Amino acid sequence: MTDSRESELLASVPTGLLINGEWRAATGGKTVDVNDPSTGEVIHQIADATVDDGIAAMDAAADAFPSWAATPSRERAEILRRAFDLLQERKEDIALLMTLEMGKPLAEARGEVGYGGEFLRWFSEVTAHTQGRYGANPEGTGRMIVSQHPVGPCYLITPWNFPLAMATRKIAPALAAGCTVVIKPATLTPLTTLFFAQILQDAGLPAGVVNVVTTTNTGPVSERIISDPRLRKLSFTGSTPVGVKLLQQAAPGVLRTSMELGGNAPFVVFDDADLDKAVEGAMLAKFRNIGQACTAANRFIVQRSVVAEFTRRVTERVQGMKIGRGTDEGVQIGPLIDDRAVDKAKTLVGDAVERGATVTVGGSPIDGPGTFFEPTVVSDVQPGSDILREEIFGPVLAIIPFDDEDDAVRLANDTEYGLVSYVFTESLARGQRMIDKLETGMMGLNVGVVSNAAAPFGGWKQSGLGREGGDEGIHEYLQTKYTLTANPYA
C-alpha cells in the first residue's frame, strides 16, 4: 500500500498526453494502468493514445519546429539549465516516483536523478558551441562555409529501465540542437517522463517543442509517426529485434536514426587483477538497477587460477544483499519489472544448471507479492548455455573460466552484440591490448560503471548505431550544410 507521501506525489503527476503544450485525454478516453512491481498494485492510470493522438503530437512538433530552430542557442541553453535546476529541487519526488513505478532501490533512483540531470546541464553548455567553419577553397576561386542546422522533428522511443535518464539523454541534445520532439515512454514506467515533461514546461519550454504520447497501441502509433514525411529523426533504446524493425520502417523516409540496442557485456578478470577492485566492480556492473541495464555485465570471464577465489568473494557479497521494496531502508535488490522478467531469469539459470553449472547462491523466484528474483551467482557455466548468449536483464551473475589472454578475447567477442566490456588487470600493456581487441563501443578498465553525460554512449555490431552524450551526442540531431560563395576579390 502507498503511504500519504506517495499518494500525494502520484496525484501530482500528469495523467494525460502532452500535445502542443496542453495535457489532454486520449481520443476516446482510453486509459492504461501503471503498476508497482514490488506489490503488483495499480498506482496510477494514464492516457492510452490512439493513432490520431500520435498524428496530433506530430502536427504540434512540426508546427513548432521553425520557431524553435530559429530560437537563439543561448535561449535554448537557458531553458535546459532551468530544467536542470528544477530537477535538482524536485529530486526526492522524482526519485521516489521512479522507485514506485520501476522498483529500483531509492538510493539508486537518486543516483539516476543525478545522472539524468547531467544531460540537461551538459547539453545546456554544449548548445552555444556547435562549430562550423569558413575559409578559402584550395583553388582560391571562392569561400567555403560549413554550417550546422537542426535535423528537424524527432521521434524518441525510451525504455522502462531508466525512466528519467533515457528521456533526458534524448530530449536534451534534441532541444540543444534546435529540434522538436515527440517522445513515447514505455507504458510500464511512463510516470517519470510525464513528471519531467511538466518540469520542462515549468522551465519555460514553448508549446509543441516536446510532446509526450503514452500508448499500449505502440506498433500502429509508432508506424504512423515514422511514416510521416515531416519526421526527420528516429531515436530508439530497446531490444535489437525491435530496433531492426524500426530501421526497416525508417528506411523509406531515409530518416536519421540512433539505435541503442541489446547488450551481452563481458566482464574479464585476469589473474593479475586486484580482486578487491574486481569484486566491487562486479557488484556494480551486475546488480545496478537489479541487473536490468543494457550495460549490465552478462558474462563473467575469469582466469582459471583465480576463478575459485573470485566466485567465493562474489558469492559472499551476494549472500548479504537485502531484498525488498525499493522504498525500504537499505534495500539493494528490488523487484524485476514483471512476471516475464522473472520467468526469463529462472529459465536461463535452469538451462545453465542442466548443462553442468553450479548455483552458489540464489537461483529462484521469491514467492509473495511482487516480481522478485533472488540475487544469484552461477559458476562453471558451460559453453553453449543460453545464459552466455542471451541478455539476462536480471540479478544473475554467470561465471565462465578462461586460460589465457587469447582465450579471454575469443570468449568476450563471441556474441553478435558489442555495447560495453569490462576488464580488470593491473597490467597497463594488457589493458591497452584489450582496448584494441574487444569489439565493443565502450569499455571499463578497472571500473564497473562507464556511463557519463560527457562521454559518447553507444555500441558496435548489433548493439546499435550512433552515440548519445558527449560532444558526439548533439551531432546526432544536426545536419551539415556546405555553401560555396564567390571569391570576394574576383
Summary of the structure (lengths in Angstrom):
residues: 490
radius of gyration: 23.5
end to end distance: 79.1
largest distance: 83.0
contacts: 1805
relative contact order: 0.14
helix: 42%
strand: 22%
